[in-house]
Amino acid sequence: MLYLLMEKYQDFLRDKLHFWAWEEVSLRAVLAVLTSLLISILWGPKIIRWLVRKKVGDIPEFDHATLNELTRHKKNTPTMGGLIILAGVFAATLLWADLRNLFVRKGLFLMLWLGIVGGVDDWLKLTAKIKHRSRDGLHTWEKLVFLIGLAVLVASFLYQDFKEIEDGRRLWLPFYKYGLALGLVGFTLMTTVVITGASNAVNLTDGMDGLATGCVGIVCMVFTLLCYLSSEWMFTGYVETETGKLEWVQRSWANFLLLPRIPGAGELGIICAATMGACLGFLWFNCHPAQVFMGDVGSLPLGGLIGYAAVVTRNELLLPIVGGVFVLEAVSVILQVGYFRYTGGKRIFQCAPLHHHFHLKGWSEPQVVIRFWLLGVACAALALATLKLR
């Protein structure tokens, strides 16, 4: 809204105040980080008090007696704290992003859709325990229907948006500078797998104080940069040629780094930046010992946004590197369940997802969280290194 307001009065800003920077995506991304951070910290206590009044509290229950004992102190800690993150993201995006941008609109729609699905799941779980009902949230197949339906819908619209963008309908590989052409079916399948997989992976990682929140913040920082690089110009202006003439030249970061060029993706970077700021603000309350848990209302839209940003910037295959922690968590669950069924009851890990295994091995919860954050930073650095290794 502020962006549109400043655009309306652009002549006054340029001619009278000599202020041009409001057009820059980089400036608005920084302002989005600060705005969402501030809103999360200011609104956080009010939302937590409301959750406490509504008795939206829970005690984690695992199929492991020792782990249940280790988490006994978390009894009655309110969940659905993802509302704090969503409030910060939506407020900052509405203020600083160009709401006419189709990538921004679809991003907000995706987060709202998944936030509602996650909120319904959380509410069903909590009311079932309060009223001693048998239903424990949405069934897995019900979640998948909503996730896959959303992903297919987003994919179909994105494919149309990429009609005039040559790089948009290609699959780009890390360490390789050429994209592979994708048809509608391939594009839809890839988008569905990425968005659905990212949502579930973040959901599985959300099991310790600050773990998923910190890792999502790291990944969002990377995708803020990728959105900017894929969209914005490195240099635009006149350059003097060898003959002495002035020639208008435009050079993009995407061409320089051999990345897919997606005009307009920079505005999506503002949502990623706002999410990073909101996650930092939520950590104020979610750090150990947590005052509030994220819940599915936060983990599903956060994972969905990460997957969506990867699809828009055409970095689907870079996502497993950027979000290496989420991949490890998801793979540990798949391996555990598969091995358990194949061997008739044997386990690879003491408990899955992977963070619980290390907790049971003797690491304290803050040790697990901080070490996984460090691993997340390393994965992010490796992903950024691939931008020049093509």
C-alpha positions as CSV (number, residue, x, y, z in Angstrom):
1,M,0.0,0.0,0.0
2,L,2.8,2.4,0.8
3,Y,4.5,1.4,-2.4
4,L,1.4,2.3,-4.4
5,L,0.9,5.5,-2.5
6,M,4.5,6.6,-3.2
7,E,4.1,5.7,-6.8
8,K,1.0,8.0,-7.0
9,Y,3.1,10.9,-5.6
10,Q,6.3,9.9,-7.5
11,D,6.6,13.3,-9.1
12,F,6.6,15.1,-5.8
13,L,9.1,12.5,-4.3
14,R,11.5,12.9,-7.3
15,D,11.2,16.6,-8.1
16,K,10.8,18.1,-4.6
17,L,12.4,15.6,-2.3
18,H,14.9,14.1,-4.7
19,F,14.0,10.7,-3.3
20,W,14.2,7.8,-5.9
21,A,15.2,4.9,-3.7
22,W,11.5,3.9,-2.9
23,E,11.4,2.1,-6.3
24,E,14.3,-0.1,-5.3
25,V,13.3,-3.7,-4.4
26,S,16.4,-4.0,-2.2
27,L,15.3,-1.1,0.0
28,R,11.7,-2.3,0.3
29,A,13.0,-5.8,1.1
30,V,15.0,-4.4,4.0
31,L,12.0,-2.4,5.2
32,A,9.8,-5.5,5.0
33,V,12.3,-7.4,7.2
34,L,12.2,-4.6,9.8
35,T,8.4,-4.1,9.6
36,S,7.6,-7.8,10.0
37,L,10.1,-8.1,12.8
38,L,8.6,-5.2,14.7
39,I,5.0,-6.3,14.2
40,S,5.8,-9.9,15.3
41,I,7.4,-8.7,18.5
42,L,4.7,-6.1,19.3
43,W,1.7,-8.3,18.4
44,G,3.2,-11.5,19.7
45,P,2.3,-11.1,23.4
46,K,-1.3,-10.2,22.5
47,I,-1.7,-13.3,20.3
48,I,-0.1,-15.5,23.0
49,R,-2.5,-14.2,25.6
50,W,-5.4,-14.8,23.3
51,L,-4.2,-18.4,22.7
52,V,-3.9,-18.9,26.4
53,R,-7.4,-17.6,27.1
54,K,-8.7,-20.0,24.4
55,K,-6.8,-22.8,26.1
56,V,-5.0,-23.5,22.8
57,G,-2.3,-25.4,24.7
58,D,-0.9,-28.9,24.3
59,I,1.7,-31.3,25.5
60,P,3.7,-33.2,22.8
61,E,3.0,-36.9,22.6
62,F,5.4,-39.3,21.0
63,D,5.6,-43.0,20.6
64,H,8.6,-43.1,22.9
65,A,8.3,-43.0,26.7
66,T,11.8,-41.4,27.2
67,L,11.0,-38.6,24.7
68,N,7.7,-37.9,26.4
69,E,9.5,-37.6,29.7
70,L,12.0,-35.2,28.2
71,T,9.2,-32.9,26.8
72,R,7.0,-33.1,29.9
73,H,7.9,-29.5,30.9
74,K,6.2,-28.2,27.7
75,K,2.8,-29.1,29.0
76,N,0.1,-26.4,28.3
77,T,2.4,-24.3,26.2
78,P,0.1,-22.6,23.7
79,T,0.4,-23.6,20.0
80,M,-0.9,-22.0,16.8
81,G,1.8,-19.3,17.3
82,G,2.3,-19.3,13.5
83,L,-0.4,-16.7,13.5
84,I,2.3,-14.3,14.8
85,I,4.4,-15.0,11.7
86,L,1.5,-14.7,9.3
87,A,0.5,-11.4,10.8
88,G,4.0,-10.0,10.3
89,V,4.3,-11.4,6.8
90,F,1.0,-10.1,5.5
91,A,1.3,-6.7,7.1
92,A,4.8,-6.1,5.8
93,T,4.0,-7.4,2.3
94,L,0.8,-5.3,2.0
95,L,2.9,-2.2,3.0
96,W,6.0,-2.6,0.9
97,A,5.3,-4.9,-2.1
98,D,3.7,-4.0,-5.4
99,L,0.3,-5.7,-5.0
100,R,-0.3,-5.7,-8.8
101,N,2.5,-8.2,-9.2
102,L,1.1,-11.6,-10.0
103,F,3.8,-13.5,-8.1
104,V,3.0,-11.5,-5.0
105,R,-0.7,-12.2,-5.2
106,K,-0.2,-15.9,-5.7
107,G,2.3,-16.0,-2.8
108,L,-0.2,-14.4,-0.4
109,F,-3.0,-16.6,-1.6
110,L,-0.8,-19.7,-1.1
111,M,0.1,-18.7,2.5
112,L,-3.5,-17.9,3.3
113,W,-4.7,-21.2,1.9
114,L,-2.1,-23.3,3.8
115,G,-2.5,-21.1,6.9
116,I,-6.3,-22.0,7.0
117,V,-5.6,-25.7,6.4
118,G,-3.0,-25.8,9.2
119,G,-5.2,-23.8,11.5
120,V,-8.1,-26.2,11.0
121,D,-5.8,-29.1,11.6
122,D,-4.4,-27.6,14.8
123,W,-7.9,-26.6,16.1
124,L,-9.3,-30.1,15.5
125,K,-6.4,-31.7,17.4
126,L,-6.7,-29.4,20.3
127,T,-10.5,-29.5,20.6
128,A,-10.4,-33.3,20.3
129,K,-8.1,-33.5,23.4
130,I,-10.1,-31.0,25.3
131,K,-13.4,-32.7,24.6
132,H,-12.0,-36.2,24.6
133,R,-12.9,-36.9,21.0
134,S,-11.3,-39.5,18.9
135,R,-10.5,-37.4,15.8
136,D,-6.9,-36.2,15.9
137,G,-6.8,-33.4,13.4
138,L,-7.1,-33.7,9.6
139,H,-6.4,-37.1,8.2
140,T,-3.2,-37.4,6.1
141,W,-5.2,-37.9,2.9
142,E,-7.3,-34.8,3.6
143,K,-4.1,-32.6,4.0
144,L,-2.7,-34.0,0.8
145,V,-5.9,-33.2,-1.1
146,F,-5.6,-29.6,-0.1
147,L,-1.9,-29.4,-0.6
148,I,-1.9,-31.1,-4.0
149,G,-5.0,-29.1,-5.1
150,L,-3.3,-25.9,-4.3
151,A,0.0,-26.9,-6.0
152,V,-1.8,-27.9,-9.2
153,L,-3.8,-24.6,-9.2
154,V,-0.6,-22.5,-8.6
155,A,1.3,-24.5,-11.3
156,S,-1.4,-23.9,-13.9
157,F,-1.5,-20.2,-13.4
158,L,2.3,-19.9,-13.2
159,Y,2.7,-21.8,-16.5
160,Q,0.5,-19.1,-18.1
161,D,2.5,-16.3,-16.4
162,F,5.7,-17.8,-17.9
163,K,4.2,-17.7,-21.4
164,E,6.3,-14.7,-22.3
165,I,9.3,-15.6,-20.1
166,E,11.6,-18.1,-22.0
167,D,13.5,-19.2,-18.8
168,G,10.3,-19.7,-16.9
169,R,9.3,-22.9,-18.6
170,R,12.6,-24.6,-18.2
171,L,14.1,-26.9,-15.6
172,W,17.4,-25.5,-14.3
173,L,20.1,-27.8,-12.8
174,P,22.7,-26.7,-10.2
175,F,26.2,-26.6,-11.7
176,Y,24.7,-26.4,-15.2
177,K,24.1,-23.2,-17.2
178,Y,21.4,-24.4,-19.5
179,G,17.8,-25.1,-18.8
180,L,15.8,-28.1,-20.0
181,A,12.4,-27.4,-21.6
182,L,9.3,-28.4,-19.6
183,G,5.8,-29.0,-20.9
184,L,2.7,-28.3,-18.9
185,V,2.5,-31.8,-17.4
186,G,6.2,-31.8,-16.3
187,F,5.9,-28.3,-14.9
188,T,2.8,-29.2,-12.9
189,L,4.3,-32.4,-11.5
190,M,7.5,-30.6,-10.5
191,T,5.6,-27.8,-8.9
192,T,3.3,-30.2,-7.0
193,V,6.2,-32.2,-5.7
194,V,8.2,-29.1,-4.6
195,I,5.4,-27.2,-2.8
196,T,3.9,-30.3,-1.2
197,G,7.2,-31.7,-0.2
198,A,8.5,-28.4,1.2
199,S,5.3,-27.9,3.3
200,N,5.5,-31.4,4.8
201,A,9.3,-31.2,5.4
202,V,9.0,-27.9,7.4
203,N,6.1,-29.4,9.3
204,L,8.2,-32.4,10.3
205,T,11.1,-30.2,11.4
206,D,8.8,-28.2,13.7
207,G,9.5,-30.3,16.8
208,M,11.9,-28.3,19.0
209,D,12.0,-24.7,20.3
210,G,13.2,-22.5,17.5
211,L,14.3,-25.3,15.2
212,A,12.0,-24.8,12.2
213,T,11.8,-21.1,12.8
214,G,15.5,-20.5,12.5
215,C,16.0,-22.8,9.6
216,V,13.1,-21.2,7.6
217,G,14.6,-17.8,8.3
218,I,18.0,-18.9,6.8
219,V,16.3,-20.4,3.7
220,C,14.2,-17.3,3.2
221,M,17.3,-15.1,3.3
222,V,18.7,-17.1,0.4
223,F,15.5,-16.9,-1.6
224,T,15.2,-13.2,-1.0
225,L,18.6,-12.9,-2.7
226,L,17.7,-15.4,-5.5
227,C,14.5,-13.5,-6.3
228,Y,16.5,-10.2,-6.5
229,L,19.2,-11.7,-8.7
230,S,16.7,-13.4,-11.1
231,S,14.8,-10.1,-11.6
232,E,16.8,-7.0,-11.1
233,W,19.4,-5.3,-13.3
234,M,23.0,-5.2,-12.4
235,F,23.6,-2.1,-14.5
236,T,21.3,0.1,-16.6
237,G,22.7,3.2,-18.3
238,Y,24.8,4.7,-21.1
239,V,28.3,3.3,-21.8
240,E,30.8,4.9,-24.1
241,T,31.8,2.6,-27.0
242,E,35.2,2.4,-28.6
243,T,34.1,4.8,-31.3
244,G,33.1,7.4,-28.7
245,K,29.4,7.0,-29.0
246,L,27.1,6.5,-26.0
247,E,25.2,3.2,-26.1
248,W,22.3,2.3,-23.8
249,V,23.2,-0.9,-22.0
250,Q,21.2,-3.2,-19.6
251,R,23.0,-6.0,-17.8
252,S,21.2,-8.3,-15.5
253,W,22.6,-10.3,-12.6
254,A,20.9,-13.3,-14.0
255,N,22.9,-13.2,-17.2
256,F,26.1,-12.5,-15.3
257,L,25.6,-15.5,-13.0
258,L,24.0,-17.7,-15.7
259,L,20.7,-17.9,-13.8
260,P,17.2,-18.0,-15.2
261,R,15.9,-14.5,-15.7
262,I,12.4,-14.0,-14.3
263,P,11.2,-10.4,-14.5
264,G,9.0,-9.4,-11.6
265,A,10.4,-12.1,-9.2
266,G,12.1,-9.4,-7.2
267,E,8.7,-8.4,-5.7
268,L,8.3,-12.0,-4.4
269,G,11.6,-11.5,-2.6
270,I,9.8,-8.9,-0.5
271,I,7.5,-11.7,0.8
272,C,10.6,-13.8,1.5
273,A,12.2,-10.9,3.3
274,A,9.1,-10.3,5.3
275,T,9.0,-14.0,6.3
276,M,12.6,-13.9,7.4
277,G,11.8,-10.9,9.6
278,A,8.6,-12.5,11.0
279,C,10.6,-15.7,11.9
280,L,13.2,-13.6,13.7
281,G,10.4,-11.9,15.6
282,F,8.7,-15.2,16.4
283,L,12.0,-16.5,17.8
284,W,11.7,-13.9,20.5
285,F,8.9,-16.0,21.9
286,N,9.8,-19.4,20.5
287,C,13.4,-19.7,21.7
288,H,14.1,-22.2,24.5
289,P,12.1,-22.5,26.7
290,A,9.3,-21.6,24.2
291,Q,6.4,-19.4,25.3
292,V,4.5,-20.6,22.2
293,F,4.7,-23.3,19.5
294,M,4.3,-22.6,15.8
295,G,1.8,-25.3,15.0
296,D,0.7,-26.4,11.5
297,V,-0.9,-22.9,11.0
298,G,2.7,-21.7,10.7
299,S,4.7,-24.6,9.4
300,L,2.6,-25.4,6.4
301,P,2.5,-21.9,4.9
302,L,6.2,-21.4,5.6
303,G,7.1,-24.6,3.8
304,G,4.7,-23.8,1.0
305,L,6.3,-20.3,0.5
306,I,9.8,-21.8,0.3
307,G,8.6,-24.3,-2.4
308,Y,6.8,-21.5,-4.2
309,A,9.8,-19.2,-4.3
310,A,11.9,-22.1,-5.6
311,V,9.4,-22.7,-8.4
312,V,9.1,-19.0,-9.4
313,T,12.9,-18.5,-9.5
314,R,13.2,-21.9,-11.3
315,N,15.5,-23.2,-8.5
316,E,13.5,-26.4,-7.7
317,L,16.6,-28.6,-7.8
318,L,18.6,-26.1,-5.7
319,L,16.0,-26.2,-3.0
320,P,17.3,-29.6,-1.5
321,I,20.7,-27.9,-1.1
322,V,19.4,-24.7,0.4
323,G,17.0,-26.5,2.7
324,G,19.3,-29.4,3.5
325,V,18.1,-29.6,7.1
326,F,14.5,-30.1,5.9
327,V,15.6,-32.8,3.5
328,L,17.4,-34.7,6.3
329,E,14.4,-34.5,8.5
330,A,12.0,-35.7,5.9
331,V,14.3,-38.5,4.7
332,S,14.9,-39.7,8.2
333,V,11.1,-40.2,8.6
334,I,10.8,-42.0,5.3
335,L,13.7,-44.3,6.1
336,Q,12.4,-45.0,9.6
337,V,8.9,-45.9,8.5
338,G,10.1,-47.9,5.5
339,Y,12.7,-49.9,7.5
340,F,10.2,-50.5,10.4
341,R,7.7,-52.0,8.0
342,Y,10.2,-54.0,6.0
343,T,11.9,-55.6,9.1
344,G,8.7,-56.0,11.1
345,G,9.5,-53.6,13.9
346,K,13.2,-52.7,13.8
347,R,14.4,-49.0,13.7
348,I,17.3,-47.1,12.2
349,F,17.0,-44.2,14.6
350,Q,15.9,-44.1,18.2
351,C,13.1,-41.8,17.1
352,A,12.3,-39.8,13.9
353,P,12.4,-37.0,12.7
354,L,16.2,-36.8,13.1
355,H,16.3,-34.1,15.7
356,H,14.6,-36.4,18.3
357,H,17.2,-39.0,17.6
358,F,20.0,-36.7,18.7
359,H,17.9,-35.5,21.7
360,L,17.6,-39.1,22.9
361,K,21.4,-39.6,22.3
362,G,22.1,-37.1,25.0
363,W,22.2,-33.7,23.2
364,S,20.2,-31.0,25.0
365,E,17.5,-29.3,23.1
366,P,19.4,-26.0,22.6
367,Q,22.4,-28.0,21.4
368,V,20.3,-29.8,18.8
369,V,18.7,-26.6,17.6
370,I,21.9,-24.5,17.3
371,R,23.8,-27.3,15.6
372,F,21.0,-27.8,13.1
373,W,21.0,-24.0,12.5
374,L,24.7,-24.2,11.8
375,L,24.1,-27.0,9.3
376,G,21.4,-24.8,7.7
377,V,23.9,-22.0,7.3
378,A,26.4,-24.4,5.7
379,C,23.7,-25.6,3.3
380,A,22.8,-22.0,2.4
381,A,26.5,-21.1,1.8
382,L,26.9,-24.2,-0.5
383,A,23.8,-23.3,-2.4
384,L,25.0,-19.7,-3.0
385,A,28.4,-21.1,-4.1
386,T,26.7,-23.0,-6.9
387,L,25.7,-19.7,-8.5
388,K,29.2,-19.2,-9.8
389,L,30.0,-22.9,-10.3
390,R,28.1,-23.4,-13.6
